[in-house]
Amino acid sequence: MSALSTSSGLSAHKWGILLVLCGAIFLEGIDVAMLNVALPSIRADLGLSTGELQWVMSAYVLGYGGFMLLGGRAADLFGRRQMFVLWLTVFLLFSGLGGFATEGWMLIVARFVTGVAAAFMTPAGLSIITTGFAEGPERNKALLIYSGTAAGGFTIGLVAGGLLTAVGWRWVFFAPVVLSFLILAAALAFVPKSSRPDRSGKRVDAAGALTVTAALVLIVLGVERAAHAGFAASAGTLLAGLAFLSAFLVIERRSAEPLVRMGIFRNGSLVRANLSAMLFAGGFFGFQFLVVLYLQELRDWSALQTSLAMLVIGIDAILSPTLTPRLVNRFGTAEVIFGGLLLAVLSYGLFLPLGADWSYAAMFPGLLVLGLAFSLAYGPLTIVATEGIAEEEQGLAGGLLYTAFQFGAALGLSAVTAVSVAATRSGTPAALLDGYRAGLLVPFVAAIVAAAISAAGLRTGRNGASSAAEDVAFEPIEVPASR
């Protein structure tokens, strides 16, 4: 036991808690990745258009992003363990129900509720880490392992999704049920019970939650409709979304117990991290969506071939808990994030001249660089977005970060769909390729803007105002033997 604590910096008890929470974020990663690979098979079976297919993904990330702030607040008010266990159960149930869908709308509804469950479960799990592990090297190490596990879920999900889709796409929804049940049992055993927080005089800001959710849904819908609903309809939807966003800001300023305390945005590092996370996630999800369609529908690759081709992106599962801590320790968090975003720009740039018959050798460099980018950006963004935040607002900080990730993902999916559909003049292979090339500009531009925003953090770091991450002490990570 003492050897474990010395070599890893974490006690066996904390390892048990961390492994349970890593299991939950692994579940999220595998769930999203498996569905991504299965999309063309779902489209063929249920007869969905490209716009409807995009909503199978966007429904999840909108439910996730739209309710994340409420989920973070609920974790602070009602207990982190209680929220984690309750919503993991909901996730389990609706993931299974998605496998029984016979119409597109049924699948979209199931995915939305599953996303809502993740919106309550994830900030609860993240805040258990940020409050249960000491700020500094211990917490940073835990967060990097946590983010690396999420990447591992994505990697395994790509392969598992290809294998399961070959049997039948419905197994992509049934498989997470088994994993969810195992994680739920482990959570009940390992995550310690805590006393219920004192909620005297405190309440849930329902009006704020409803208006921000409506704002996010309408903004994403407005972007998605731009390609097929006309300017007036798209602009009207966007304006309605902005109106709800304005209402949300007014409500939060006047509320005695706001969903989001506006003062938290005085933290420049938090704001930069959230904006960069939103743009990074938008580019990443939009890129995946287009590449899967390109490989399976234009190139006629199987789901398994597609998943194996994209497997190289999963190199971040290895690098996040090993290389990234060393780089953060050597150069600082802001510098590592900036480097990761520059690599994302390079990755998407390499795909801009996409050809109709590209070999895998031509695609490999861009996919590999994207895996490197993810390993450098994702974990450090999590650190910066939660460091220096009071314990009672860790749920809020985690909720803001994952709202940024999921809203960015939904916005990115809608943007690449709108641009790609608008640029596709017919159903010919040449026209489809034109649409994919146009759509790939979206992640490229998003990564450039994210890198520009993160560059401001470099100046702050040099002035010594940010970088608890510079304290990260790299130590070999050893997982304790199973009990």
Secondary structure, DSSP 8 states (H G I E B T S, - for coil): -HHHHHHHSS-HHHHHHHHHHHHHHHHHHHHHHHHHHHHHHHHHHHT--HHHHHHHHHHHHHHHHHHHHHHHHHHHHH-HHHHHHHHHHHHHHHHHHHTT--SHHHHHHHHHHHHHHHHHHHHHHHHHHHHHS-TTHHHHHHHHHHHHHHHHHHHHHHHHHHHHHHH-TTHHHHHHHHHHHHHHHHHHHHS--------TT----HHHHHHHHHHHHHHHHHHHHTTTSHHHHHHHHHHHHHHHHHHHHHHHHH-SS-SS-GGGGG-HHHHHHHHHHHHHHHHHHHHHHHHHHIIIIIS---HHHHHHHGGGGGGHHHHTTTHHHHHHHHH-HHHHHHHHHHHHHHHHHHHTT--TT--HHHHHHHHHHHHHHHHHHHHHHHHHHHTT--GGGHHHHHHHHHHHHHHHHHHHHHHHHHHHHHH--SSSHHHHHHHHHHHHHHHHHHHHHHHHHHHHHHHHHHTTSS-GGGG------------
